[in-house]
Amino acid sequence: MQTVKMVVTGPFNAGKTEFIRSVSEIDVVSTERKISTTAEKTVKEATTVAMDFGRITVDDDLVLYLFGTPGQKRFDFMWEILSEGMLGFIVMVDSTRPETFREARSILETFRAYAPTPYVVAANKQDMKEAWEIDDMRHALRLDPKMKFLSCVATDRDSVKSVLLELLYSILSEMENEEK
Amino acid sequence: MALRGNLRDFTITQLLNLINLARKTGTLVVEGPSETAKVSFRDGKLAYAQMGNEDSSLASILHKANKLSVSQFKAIQLRGRSISDKELGLLLINAGYLSQEDILTNLQQYFTDIIQRLFTWVEGFFHFDNDLLPPEDRISVRLDLENLIIEGARQLREWEQLQDEIPSLDMALKFTDRPGTNLRNVNLSVEEWRVVSYINPRNTIRQIASATKMNDLEIRRIVYGLLQAGLIEICRPEGAPPPVSAVRVFPTDDKEEQKSLVNRLINRIRSL
């Protein structure tokens, strides 16, 4: 059995666990714990502390694993471990919480330093009223115009599929460019 | 109990606060990532500081502050160790080259700079030696710690933010590909221009810092400003081998098989 993996990363409460849950064929193996700090508790009750783990079986011979990183900075020692051998990565950004944009940018830079693999950035919660517009977010996150920055709703399977597909297209395109 | 520990558990700001409140006398020795700093206090006030093997003689400090010319500095050096800092200070005052205030101000600035560099240290071990005092031949100052502590706390916050923005100094920088941006029309400081002159995907930020003689905080500040202005972006250093991963990305080395594998993934995701 061949296996490949992708990593879903991003700040606290960006929607990484939901993203994996939407497409994983198994119940996401999540290592969520109740949140201890008051500030974070106002956002959600539980958070990922080690990793999330989802699976998509491609065929008899190939399985794709999706790993979600913990979003809280104090667990960032897990990031490098999770990034080992990844095919590509997705940076999730909560479109409704501009206070996390700077951290998202930092996480993106950190993962780029870990591995020169293709990646896409997903603007999650785009279905919400208070979501920032993609163009504004691109500027705020200082993303290169050529970088894939995709609208996303992590609870919507089709939306998640299109983000995964865009990452796979980028991987394929980079392989083809290497051949030239 | 001996004042001894790890900077991860007890920051420089907290240490200075404790020394200030307890009016301690002695020397704080901090073993940082690449060098050791020694900072001496008398009754909770900063008296003296030395960073690693840096030449912290009065002659060197005054020379770096452009208070002594190269020829004066060389002449003092030629006299070797026969003259102590205290003797040199008296000599300069009596000869009318400098006032006592000039000398003390420059020493205070030098010691303060060392403390400010210490604020950027987040890793390392420290201990406080009650019996270790500044060398006899050196001139001590008496500087209140309160302002240093406030400045240190502010700098620590800035440092944390800058580390978030620029997590690694081993990355390189390149100019953004924005048509119409002309650097000549941008108002940059001398330090910023010095950094700009080294911006090239072949140079890591750390190498630029070394070439421009800037510490981690200074280079991060300037890079952050240039990033915010959209003039530059962070990139992987050219020619640097990609990080070696113990785990292979693809289960096969054959390029065609790899492409086939990605296409199978694409088809599967589409069919979900």
Interface residues (C-beta under 8 A of the other chain):
Chain A: Q2 T3 V4 V23 I56 T57 V58 D59 L62 L64 E84 G85 M86 L87 R102 E103 R105 S106 E109 T110 R112 A113 Y114 A115 P116 T117 R142 D144 R157 K161 L164 L165 L168 Y169 I171 L172 M175 E176 E179
Chain B: D164 E165 I166 P167 S168 D170 M171 T176 L227 G230 E233 I234 R236 P242 P243 S245 A246 V247 R248 V249 F250 P251 T252 K255 Q258 K259 L261 V262 N263 R264 L265 I266 R268 I269 R270 L272
